[in-house]
Amino acid sequence: MTEPQAGLEGELLDEQRALALAELTRVCGVSVEQVRSMVAEGMLHPRGSAPEQWVFRGIEVIRVRRAVRLQRDLELNLPGTALALELIDEIERLRCRVHRLEQQTGAWTDADA
């Protein structure tokens, strides 16, 4: 039997769950100003016309955490982080497309070989 990890905590989020600005900042450990900057840079797309009305989808928690990690680990500025997120999104879309095509054609992936 394994011992529980001290200090390890998590929160499961439904990708379609709606989060207010305050909840997003709490869950991601970022400031309101950081989120405002990410919205201004086009990295996040909240519903609502003003920060007090913003509502974020649960999937954007992943984007915020990924952005913070890119900025910290690679020392990227905000525009660089936005570009990196766009490229990561494109890679994920292409991988999904390749996977669907492989399923349609019955092709084997490298991992299956």
ZASE-210978 format. One line per field, with one value per atom (N, C-alpha, C): residue in one letter; atom name; x, y, z. Coordinates in nm, 4 decimals. Each point is the difference from the previous one (the first is absolute). Example, Ala and Ser with C-alpha at 12.3 -4.5 7.8 and 13.67 -1.06 7.14 Angstrom:
<nodes>
residu: c(A | A | A | S | S | S)
atome: c(N | CA | C | N | CA | C)
xx: c(1.3190 | -0.0890 | 0.0900 | -0.0350 | 0.0820 | -0.0770)
yy: c(-0.5690 | 0.1190 | 0.1200 | 0.1050 | 0.1190 | 0.1090)
zz: c(0.7800 | 0.0000 | 0.0000 | -0.0720 | 0.0060 | 0.0730)
</nodes>
This chain:
<nodes>
residu: c(M | M | M | T | T | T | E | E | E | P | P | P | Q | Q | Q | A | A | A | G | G | G | L | L | L | E | E | E | G | G | G | E | E | E | L | L | L | L | L | L | D | D | D | E | E | E | Q | Q | Q | R | R | R | A | A | A | L | L | L | A | A | A | L | L | L | A | A | A | E | E | E | L | L | L | T | T | T | R | R | R | V | V | V | C | C | C | G | G | G | V | V | V | S | S | S | V | V | V | E | E | E | Q | Q | Q | V | V | V | R | R | R | S | S | S | M | M | M | V | V | V | A | A | A | E | E | E | G | G | G | M | M | M | L | L | L | H | H | H | P | P | P | R | R | R | G | G | G | S | S | S | A | A | A | P | P | P | E | E | E | Q | Q | Q | W | W | W | V | V | V | F | F | F | R | R | R | G | G | G | I | I | I | E | E | E | V | V | V | I | I | I | R | R | R | V | V | V | R | R | R | R | R | R | A | A | A | V | V | V | R | R | R | L | L | L | Q | Q | Q | R | R | R | D | D | D | L | L | L | E | E | E | L | L | L | N | N | N | L | L | L | P | P | P | G | G | G | T | T | T | A | A | A | L | L | L | A | A | A | L | L | L | E | E | E | L | L | L | I | I | I | D | D | D | E | E | E | I | I | I | E | E | E | R | R | R | L | L | L | R | R | R | C | C | C | R | R | R | V | V | V | H | H | H | R | R | R | L | L | L | E | E | E | Q | Q | Q | Q | Q | Q | T | T | T | G | G | G | A | A | A | W | W | W | T | T | T | D | D | D | A | A | A | D | D | D | A | A | A)
atome: c(N | CA | C | N | CA | C | N | CA | C | N | CA | C | N | CA | C | N | CA | C | N | CA | C | N | CA | C | N | CA | C | N | CA | C | N | CA | C | N | CA | C | N | CA | C | N | CA | C | N | CA | C | N | CA | C | N | CA | C | N | CA | C | N | CA | C | N | CA | C | N | CA | C | N | CA | C | N | CA | C | N | CA | C | N | CA | C | N | CA | C | N | CA | C | N | CA | C | N | CA | C | N | CA | C | N | CA | C | N | CA | C | N | CA | C | N | CA | C | N | CA | C | N | CA | C | N | CA | C | N | CA | C | N | CA | C | N | CA | C | N | CA | C | N | CA | C | N | CA | C | N | CA | C | N | CA | C | N | CA | C | N | CA | C | N | CA | C | N | CA | C | N | CA | C | N | CA | C | N | CA | C | N | CA | C | N | CA | C | N | CA | C | N | CA | C | N | CA | C | N | CA | C | N | CA | C | N | CA | C | N | CA | C | N | CA | C | N | CA | C | N | CA | C | N | CA | C | N | CA | C | N | CA | C | N | CA | C | N | CA | C | N | CA | C | N | CA | C | N | CA | C | N | CA | C | N | CA | C | N | CA | C | N | CA | C | N | CA | C | N | CA | C | N | CA | C | N | CA | C | N | CA | C | N | CA | C | N | CA | C | N | CA | C | N | CA | C | N | CA | C | N | CA | C | N | CA | C | N | CA | C | N | CA | C | N | CA | C | N | CA | C | N | CA | C | N | CA | C | N | CA | C | N | CA | C | N | CA | C | N | CA | C | N | CA | C | N | CA | C | N | CA | C | N | CA | C | N | CA | C | N | CA | C | N | CA | C | N | CA | C | N | CA | C | N | CA | C | N | CA | C | N | CA | C | N | CA | C | N | CA | C | N | CA | C)
xx: c(0.0851 | -0.0851 | 0.0891 | -0.0322 | 0.0826 | -0.0522 | 0.0918 | -0.0337 | -0.0524 | -0.0969 | -0.0479 | 0.1096 | 0.0019 | 0.0977 | -0.0358 | 0.0914 | -0.0231 | 0.0078 | -0.0942 | 0.0016 | -0.0510 | -0.0447 | -0.0522 | -0.1504 | -0.0459 | -0.1429 | -0.0418 | -0.1234 | -0.0484 | -0.1473 | -0.0443 | -0.1402 | -0.0398 | -0.1043 | -0.0486 | -0.0966 | 0.0202 | -0.0872 | -0.0586 | -0.1272 | -0.0661 | 0.0403 | 0.0361 | 0.0432 | -0.1075 | -0.1252 | -0.1095 | -0.0460 | 0.0586 | -0.0377 | 0.0349 | -0.0867 | 0.0236 | 0.0653 | 0.1027 | 0.0705 | 0.0009 | -0.0267 | 0.0121 | 0.1480 | 0.0307 | 0.1389 | 0.0665 | -0.0674 | 0.0586 | 0.0299 | -0.0891 | 0.0213 | 0.1156 | 0.0095 | 0.1105 | 0.1339 | 0.0078 | 0.1261 | 0.0361 | -0.1007 | 0.0247 | 0.0482 | -0.0689 | 0.0327 | 0.1383 | 0.0357 | 0.1270 | 0.1144 | -0.0304 | 0.1047 | 0.0614 | -0.0831 | 0.0470 | -0.0780 | 0.0486 | -0.0666 | -0.1044 | -0.0883 | -0.0990 | 0.0714 | 0.1059 | 0.0743 | 0.0615 | 0.0501 | 0.0545 | -0.1088 | -0.1182 | -0.1102 | -0.0417 | -0.0094 | -0.0349 | 0.1008 | 0.1270 | 0.1035 | -0.0150 | -0.0332 | -0.0192 | -0.1211 | -0.1048 | -0.1187 | 0.0361 | 0.0702 | 0.0388 | 0.0903 | 0.0804 | 0.0917 | -0.0705 | -0.1254 | -0.0766 | 0.0211 | 0.0618 | 0.0263 | -0.1226 | -0.0869 | -0.1221 | -0.1178 | -0.1140 | -0.1187 | -0.1211 | -0.0102 | -0.1133 | -0.1287 | -0.1110 | -0.1291 | -0.0208 | -0.0673 | -0.0237 | 0.0816 | -0.0540 | 0.0648 | 0.0986 | -0.0111 | 0.0892 | 0.0564 | 0.1178 | 0.0603 | -0.0945 | -0.0846 | -0.0923 | -0.1046 | -0.0198 | -0.0994 | 0.0631 | 0.1326 | 0.0659 | -0.0339 | -0.0220 | -0.0205 | 0.0906 | 0.0768 | 0.0966 | -0.0452 | 0.0296 | -0.0262 | 0.1074 | -0.0356 | 0.0944 | 0.1272 | -0.0093 | 0.1172 | 0.1050 | -0.0432 | 0.0962 | 0.0890 | -0.0357 | 0.0898 | 0.1291 | -0.0131 | 0.1183 | 0.0847 | -0.0633 | 0.0741 | 0.0761 | -0.0654 | 0.0661 | 0.1194 | -0.0207 | 0.1101 | 0.1139 | -0.0342 | 0.1025 | 0.0756 | -0.0727 | 0.0633 | 0.0959 | -0.0422 | 0.0855 | 0.1255 | -0.0166 | 0.1148 | 0.0964 | -0.0529 | 0.0855 | 0.0780 | -0.0682 | 0.0666 | 0.1089 | -0.0300 | 0.0977 | 0.1165 | -0.0300 | 0.1043 | 0.0836 | -0.0640 | 0.0711 | 0.0272 | -0.0434 | 0.0180 | -0.0565 | -0.1185 | -0.0650 | -0.0751 | -0.0027 | -0.0852 | -0.1425 | -0.0937 | -0.1394 | -0.0257 | 0.0514 | -0.0213 | 0.0625 | 0.1157 | 0.0641 | -0.0815 | -0.0581 | -0.0852 | -0.1249 | -0.0592 | -0.1190 | 0.0325 | 0.1140 | 0.0419 | 0.0231 | 0.0673 | 0.0251 | -0.1310 | -0.0984 | -0.1300 | -0.0699 | 0.0081 | -0.0598 | 0.0649 | 0.1317 | 0.0702 | -0.0340 | -0.0106 | -0.0393 | -0.1417 | -0.0902 | -0.1376 | -0.0002 | 0.0797 | 0.0061 | 0.0550 | 0.1009 | 0.0554 | -0.1068 | -0.0767 | -0.1059 | -0.1078 | -0.0382 | -0.0993 | 0.0516 | 0.1256 | 0.0582 | 0.0113 | 0.0353 | 0.0079 | -0.1376 | -0.1035 | -0.1365 | -0.0399 | 0.0359 | -0.0332 | 0.0714 | 0.1273 | 0.0759 | -0.0611 | -0.0361 | -0.0597 | -0.1306 | -0.0856 | -0.1261 | 0.0266 | 0.0958 | 0.0335 | 0.0545 | 0.0816 | 0.0532 | -0.1119 | -0.0975 | -0.1136 | -0.0826 | -0.0176 | -0.0789 | 0.0685 | 0.1315 | 0.0737 | 0.0518 | -0.0103 | 0.0504 | 0.1499 | 0.0623 | 0.1472 | 0.0487 | 0.1209 | 0.0639 | 0.0826 | 0.0030 | 0.0867 | 0.1377 | 0.0981 | 0.1350 | -0.0005 | -0.0892 | -0.0073 | -0.0499 | -0.0790 | -0.0528 | 0.1027 | 0.1010 | 0.0982 | 0.0890)
yy: c(-0.1181 | 0.1181 | 0.1236 | 0.0974 | 0.1208 | 0.1067 | 0.0815 | 0.1105 | 0.1177 | 0.0747 | 0.1180 | 0.1050 | 0.0727 | 0.1054 | 0.1230 | 0.0466 | 0.1214 | 0.1214 | 0.0921 | 0.1234 | -0.0130 | -0.1181 | -0.0207 | 0.0211 | 0.0908 | 0.0260 | 0.0241 | -0.0273 | 0.0169 | 0.0332 | 0.0407 | 0.0342 | -0.0420 | -0.0833 | -0.0428 | 0.1039 | 0.0379 | 0.0979 | -0.0567 | 0.0192 | -0.0328 | 0.1058 | -0.0421 | 0.0950 | 0.1021 | -0.0350 | 0.0907 | 0.0831 | -0.0231 | 0.0753 | 0.1476 | 0.0863 | 0.1448 | 0.0484 | 0.0823 | 0.0569 | 0.1514 | 0.0660 | 0.1450 | 0.0358 | 0.1252 | 0.0468 | -0.0341 | 0.0261 | -0.0265 | -0.1484 | -0.0846 | -0.1440 | -0.0469 | 0.0530 | -0.0360 | 0.0388 | 0.1208 | 0.0439 | -0.0880 | -0.0407 | -0.0852 | -0.1380 | -0.0596 | -0.1348 | -0.0051 | 0.1044 | 0.0017 | 0.0656 | 0.0686 | 0.0658 | 0.1179 | 0.0747 | 0.1181 | 0.1222 | 0.1167 | 0.1241 | 0.0388 | 0.0882 | 0.0544 | 0.0699 | 0.0718 | 0.0713 | -0.0964 | -0.1139 | -0.0991 | -0.0506 | -0.0269 | -0.0480 | 0.1090 | 0.1236 | 0.1108 | 0.0113 | -0.0162 | 0.0061 | -0.1139 | -0.1189 | -0.1154 | 0.0201 | 0.0602 | 0.0290 | 0.1041 | 0.1043 | 0.1055 | -0.0542 | -0.0995 | -0.0593 | -0.1034 | -0.0320 | -0.0958 | -0.1447 | -0.0224 | -0.1358 | -0.0643 | 0.0813 | -0.0455 | 0.0721 | -0.0674 | 0.0561 | -0.0121 | 0.0909 | -0.0076 | 0.0490 | -0.0454 | 0.0585 | 0.1173 | 0.1026 | 0.1189 | 0.1159 | 0.1195 | 0.1170 | 0.0694 | -0.0226 | 0.0655 | -0.1056 | 0.0253 | -0.0985 | -0.0474 | 0.0869 | -0.0386 | -0.1001 | -0.0047 | -0.0890 | -0.1207 | -0.0037 | -0.1071 | -0.1361 | -0.0934 | -0.1397 | -0.0817 | -0.0886 | -0.0814 | -0.1453 | -0.0692 | -0.1438 | -0.0725 | -0.1147 | -0.0786 | -0.0341 | -0.0184 | -0.0336 | 0.1107 | 0.1230 | 0.1105 | -0.0041 | -0.0804 | -0.0232 | -0.0621 | -0.0946 | -0.0650 | 0.1019 | 0.0882 | 0.1020 | 0.0947 | 0.0435 | 0.0920 | -0.0694 | -0.1220 | -0.0733 | -0.0263 | -0.0334 | -0.0231 | 0.1296 | 0.1105 | 0.1301 | 0.0372 | -0.0180 | 0.0326 | -0.0866 | -0.1281 | -0.0904 | 0.0401 | 0.0381 | 0.0450 | 0.1255 | 0.0937 | 0.1236 | -0.0283 | -0.0880 | -0.0308 | -0.0818 | -0.1107 | -0.0934 | 0.0499 | 0.0676 | 0.0458 | 0.1499 | 0.0655 | 0.1442 | 0.0763 | -0.0429 | 0.0661 | 0.1235 | 0.1004 | 0.1157 | -0.0357 | 0.0919 | -0.0291 | -0.0309 | 0.0806 | -0.0350 | -0.1349 | -0.0297 | -0.1297 | -0.1146 | 0.0211 | -0.1014 | -0.0222 | 0.1087 | -0.0119 | -0.0800 | 0.0278 | -0.0732 | -0.1477 | -0.0274 | -0.1389 | -0.0752 | 0.0646 | -0.0638 | -0.0288 | 0.0937 | -0.0226 | -0.1199 | -0.0103 | -0.1121 | -0.1319 | 0.0002 | -0.1206 | -0.0420 | 0.0971 | -0.0291 | -0.0632 | 0.0555 | -0.0525 | -0.1416 | -0.0267 | -0.1361 | -0.0962 | 0.0392 | -0.0861 | -0.0253 | 0.1043 | -0.0181 | -0.0970 | 0.0170 | -0.0873 | -0.1440 | -0.0189 | -0.1361 | -0.0661 | 0.0754 | -0.0538 | -0.0368 | 0.0850 | -0.0252 | -0.1246 | -0.0133 | -0.1182 | -0.1249 | 0.0089 | -0.1150 | -0.0426 | 0.0994 | -0.0317 | -0.0638 | 0.0548 | -0.0558 | -0.1421 | -0.0231 | -0.1348 | -0.0975 | 0.0447 | -0.0864 | -0.0306 | 0.0993 | -0.0185 | -0.0950 | 0.0086 | -0.0817 | -0.1305 | -0.0123 | -0.1204 | -0.0017 | 0.1156 | 0.0096 | -0.0206 | -0.0469 | -0.0201 | 0.1220 | 0.0341 | 0.1088 | -0.0568 | 0.0871 | -0.0425 | -0.0782 | 0.0379 | -0.0673 | -0.1431 | -0.0293 | -0.1335 | -0.0951 | 0.0529 | -0.0819 | -0.0760)
zz: c(0.0000 | 0.0000 | 0.0000 | -0.0797 | -0.0094 | 0.0945 | 0.0442 | 0.0896 | -0.0815 | 0.0517 | -0.0722 | -0.0109 | -0.1095 | -0.0239 | 0.0822 | 0.0795 | 0.0783 | -0.0910 | 0.0144 | -0.0767 | -0.1421 | -0.0385 | -0.1344 | 0.0025 | -0.0836 | -0.0035 | -0.1429 | -0.0313 | -0.1355 | -0.0013 | -0.1164 | -0.0182 | -0.1400 | -0.0085 | -0.1301 | -0.0537 | -0.1249 | -0.0632 | -0.1276 | -0.0168 | -0.1250 | -0.1012 | -0.1205 | -0.1023 | -0.0324 | 0.0198 | -0.0331 | 0.1201 | 0.1144 | 0.1201 | -0.0175 | 0.0494 | -0.0086 | 0.1282 | -0.0149 | 0.1146 | -0.0113 | 0.1099 | 0.0063 | 0.0089 | -0.0222 | 0.0038 | 0.1328 | 0.1100 | 0.1322 | 0.0190 | -0.0476 | 0.0141 | -0.0878 | -0.1216 | -0.0883 | 0.0620 | 0.0562 | 0.0618 | 0.1193 | 0.0772 | 0.1167 | -0.0423 | -0.0962 | -0.0447 | -0.0641 | -0.0738 | -0.0735 | 0.0765 | 0.1093 | 0.0765 | -0.0720 | -0.0723 | -0.0727 | 0.0463 | -0.0370 | 0.0381 | -0.1050 | 0.0384 | -0.0928 | -0.1147 | 0.0311 | -0.1045 | -0.1012 | 0.0458 | -0.0924 | -0.0947 | 0.0539 | -0.0837 | -0.0981 | 0.0471 | -0.0898 | -0.1142 | 0.0307 | -0.1037 | -0.0992 | 0.0483 | -0.0881 | -0.0910 | 0.0539 | -0.0814 | -0.1058 | 0.0400 | -0.0936 | -0.1110 | 0.0302 | -0.0974 | -0.0882 | 0.0337 | -0.0795 | 0.0393 | 0.1148 | 0.0457 | 0.0645 | 0.0561 | 0.0654 | -0.0623 | -0.0010 | -0.0640 | 0.0925 | 0.0967 | 0.0921 | -0.0649 | 0.0539 | -0.0353 | 0.0941 | -0.0455 | 0.0812 | -0.0519 | 0.0179 | -0.0585 | 0.0937 | 0.1288 | 0.0964 | 0.0944 | 0.0577 | 0.0905 | 0.1118 | 0.0477 | 0.1072 | -0.0501 | -0.1313 | -0.0599 | -0.0693 | -0.0076 | -0.0723 | 0.0573 | -0.0904 | 0.0352 | -0.0917 | 0.0586 | -0.0727 | -0.0006 | -0.1088 | -0.0063 | 0.0806 | 0.0521 | 0.0794 | -0.0753 | -0.1311 | -0.0809 | 0.0053 | 0.0277 | 0.0033 | 0.1234 | 0.0985 | 0.1140 | -0.0517 | -0.0909 | -0.0576 | -0.0744 | -0.0766 | -0.0754 | 0.0929 | 0.1074 | 0.0933 | 0.0651 | 0.0467 | 0.0653 | -0.0978 | -0.1228 | -0.1023 | -0.0293 | -0.0090 | -0.0263 | 0.1121 | 0.1226 | 0.1143 | -0.0020 | -0.0324 | -0.0055 | -0.1118 | -0.1162 | -0.1099 | 0.0375 | 0.0648 | 0.0411 | 0.1025 | 0.0928 | 0.1057 | -0.0538 | -0.0679 | -0.0413 | -0.1178 | -0.0943 | -0.1194 | 0.0002 | 0.1060 | 0.0150 | -0.1202 | -0.0453 | -0.1130 | 0.0464 | -0.0859 | 0.0272 | -0.0429 | 0.0200 | -0.0290 | -0.1480 | -0.0948 | -0.1410 | -0.0374 | 0.0548 | -0.0256 | 0.0558 | 0.1157 | 0.0612 | -0.0841 | -0.0494 | -0.0852 | -0.1259 | -0.0614 | -0.1194 | 0.0322 | 0.1102 | 0.0396 | 0.0220 | 0.0630 | 0.0218 | -0.1326 | -0.0941 | -0.1326 | -0.0682 | 0.0095 | -0.0625 | 0.0677 | 0.1314 | 0.0737 | -0.0398 | -0.0109 | -0.0433 | -0.1384 | -0.0906 | -0.1366 | -0.0010 | 0.0792 | 0.0093 | 0.0492 | 0.1006 | 0.0533 | -0.1048 | -0.0759 | -0.1069 | -0.1065 | -0.0384 | -0.1023 | 0.0486 | 0.1250 | 0.0551 | -0.0008 | 0.0360 | -0.0028 | -0.1420 | -0.0939 | -0.1400 | -0.0512 | 0.0306 | -0.0400 | 0.0631 | 0.1256 | 0.0698 | -0.0684 | -0.0343 | -0.0684 | -0.1362 | -0.0733 | -0.1312 | 0.0120 | 0.1015 | 0.0218 | 0.0330 | 0.0778 | 0.0328 | -0.1245 | -0.0848 | -0.1220 | -0.0974 | -0.0087 | -0.0965 | 0.0600 | 0.1300 | 0.0658 | 0.0104 | -0.0161 | 0.0053 | 0.1432 | 0.0099 | 0.1297 | 0.0331 | 0.1273 | 0.0438 | 0.0323 | 0.0177 | 0.0371 | 0.1306 | 0.0914 | 0.1296 | -0.0145 | -0.1037 | -0.0204 | -0.0603 | -0.0636 | -0.0701 | 0.0949)
</nodes>
